[in-house]
Each structure stands twice: as C-alpha cells, then as structure tokens.
Amino acid sequence: MAKRRSTVAGRRALAGARDEAVRALLDQGMPVGELRALVATADMELVRRILELHRERLAEGLAEQVRSCERIERSLIEAFAEPTNVERKAARAADARAGSRRRGAMAR
C-alpha cells in the first residue's frame, strides 16, 4: 500500500508542477498551440526546442520594449530642451521691452 501512495503523491506533485508551469508560460504569452505540444510530449528534445523558441521570443520582446523606452527618453529630452510657447512669448516680450528701452535711451 505504501508504494501506491508514493506513486499517487508523485503524480500529484508532477501535475501540480505542470499546472504551475502552464500558468507561468501563459502569463508570459506562450502561444496556446505550443503550450499544448509542450505538455503533451514526453520528448525532452522537443520540450527543450519549444522552450528555447519561447525564450528567444521573450528576449526579442524585451529588446523591443527597451528600444521603445529609449525612443521615449529621447523624445522627452528633446521636448524639454525646446522652449515652450509660453517661454517663447515671454522671451519675445522681454526682447521687445529691452528694444524699446534702448530706443528710448538713444532718443535722449
């Protein structure tokens, strides 16, 4: 009887590990078809190839997110480096006041 219990416990542990892996891979965006093939096979070479492909997709996705973040950073830096319309208007007004003062001083 003890051997049967250990076999049942082992199957439960395997099923629990498989379920946890399936949830994690789904959360990572693994295509359902690949996930089905992964859990249906006993071929460890196929398992390795499916997971390798998934890791490559994750790495490509991460690289794209990094590039996107870099574009956003450049865009924000450029936006902050350019004077705003309010700052441009204030600068023109200050220039106009300074110009009228100089003209007034020259007329005296």
C-alpha positions in Angstrom: 0.0 0.0 0.0 2.9 2.4 0.8 4.2 2.1 -2.8 0.8 3.1 -4.2 0.6 6.2 -2.0 4.1 7.3 -3.1 3.0 6.9 -6.8 -0.1 8.9 -6.3 1.8 11.6 -4.4 4.4 11.7 -7.2 1.7 12.1 -9.8 0.0 14.9 -7.9 3.4 16.6 -7.5 4.1 16.3 -11.2 0.6 17.5 -12.1 1.0 20.5 -9.7 4.4 21.4 -11.2 2.9 21.1 -14.7 -0.1 23.3 -13.9 2.2 25.9 -12.4 4.5 25.8 -15.5 1.4 26.1 -17.8 0.2 29.2 -15.8 3.6 30.8 -15.9 4.1 30.2 -19.6 0.6 31.5 -20.4 1.3 34.6 -18.4 4.5 35.1 -20.5 2.5 34.9 -23.7 3.4 31.5 -24.9 1.1 30.5 -27.8 -1.5 28.0 -26.7 -0.6 25.6 -29.5 3.0 25.4 -28.4 1.9 25.0 -24.8 -0.4 22.1 -25.7 2.5 20.4 -27.6 4.8 21.0 -24.6 2.5 19.3 -22.1 1.5 16.5 -24.4 5.0 15.3 -25.3 7.4 13.0 -23.4 10.2 14.0 -25.9 12.6 16.1 -23.9 14.3 17.4 -27.0 11.0 18.8 -28.2 10.4 20.4 -24.8 13.9 22.0 -25.0 13.3 23.3 -28.5 9.8 24.8 -27.6 11.2 26.5 -24.5 14.2 27.8 -26.4 11.9 29.3 -29.1 9.8 30.9 -26.3 12.9 32.3 -24.6 14.0 33.8 -27.9 10.6 35.5 -28.3 10.8 36.8 -24.8 14.2 38.3 -25.4 13.1 39.9 -28.7 10.1 41.4 -27.0 12.2 42.7 -24.2 14.7 44.2 -26.6 11.8 46.0 -28.4 10.5 47.4 -25.1 14.0 48.7 -24.3 14.2 50.4 -27.7 10.7 51.9 -27.2 11.8 53.2 -23.8 14.9 54.8 -25.4 12.8 56.5 -28.0 10.5 57.9 -25.3 13.5 59.1 -23.4 15.0 60.9 -26.5 11.6 62.4 -27.3 11.1 63.7 -23.7 14.7 65.2 -23.6 14.1 67.0 -26.9 10.7 68.2 -25.7 12.2 69.6 -22.5 15.1 71.1 -24.4 12.8 73.2 -26.7 11.3 76.3 -25.2 7.5 76.1 -24.8 5.2 78.6 -26.4 4.8 80.4 -23.1 8.6 80.7 -22.8 8.9 81.9 -26.4 6.3 84.6 -25.9 7.9 85.7 -22.6 11.3 85.9 -24.4 9.8 88.0 -27.3 8.1 90.3 -24.8 11.3 90.8 -22.9 13.2 91.4 -26.1 10.6 94.0 -27.1 10.8 95.8 -23.8 14.5 95.8 -23.9 14.4 97.1 -27.5 12.0 99.9 -26.6 14.2 100.9 -23.7 17.3 101.1 -25.9 15.4 103.2 -28.4 14.2 105.5 -25.6 17.7 105.8 -24.2 19.1 106.6 -27.6 16.5 109.4 -28.2 17.6 111.2 -25.1 
